[in-house]
């Protein structure tokens, strides 16, 4: 994916898919956070000009439109921090925002500079004043792999109620892994927070997968929940991974729901090799066989298990949702001897066949 040089440029299909994930997540995240907090923050670390050549909205406009559509349920103050390094794109973004009718609670800042310097200053100021940051969602979407230091992202995630959605350009990083220039390798090390990244060049196997696995492990040092979406080009080659990281179970669940809506097969991938005009194929059903096998292995020999415990495992530790759990349990129950389900719920009511309410107990053979 070439880095655009013009102020605005044509949108690519995988960018549209990424924006679908962003919008669907914000549609869930904003009302939830706005109900319980007086102030919430949205940060776009590489905001761009706010639109594409065809008039399609950029991520800042998507965020503002999402918030405006939910404004009746939102916090008293919504802070939008749009960071962009190029002055021409800052000017264009400001002019694009000026065309919107934004309600009073919206506090919009368009800042010229780099993501790293602006976020570092924000966190330094908060630490100096010993203040807690308001619930924050940060979109970190660079074209390359420099300027997104892992240490800074980890620092943000370690703050209470902060979440990130990060583009990690593994294809580009892979091509530069063996570069002889030390500054290039230093950028890669800074991005991953470890020199293990550049050492991947010395090993065998799929280097892009190894880079993805390493970044996932690094995020897991700071976040309980880490999920990723595989973005591929027209040759079906991975260009980048879209990582989500959070310490909030509800945020993690809502991001999974957004990802399933964009990829209903559950591969959590989008390829430009498919029809770019139809990235959402809701008529397709994913196989529940892998989840059924996972549940049978996880809870085998555990004795009677409340369905609620199974649900928590599915939602927190797998890519699946509760509806998928029901289908997987139904499969196991239909296979003789693999799953026993209590006929009576804990409240004494009869269980309706082929349903799995939380008040039911199951036993995996």
Beta strands, then each sheet from edge to edge (+ up, - down):
strand 1: 39-44
strand 2: 77-84
strand 3: 106-112
strand 4: 135-140
strand 5: 162-168
strand 6: 225-232
strand 7: 238-246
strand 8: 269-271
strand 9: 305-306
strand 10: 339-341
strand 11: 361-364
sheet 1: 3+ 2+ 1+ 4+ 5+ 7- 6+ 8+
sheet 2: 9+ 11- 10+
end
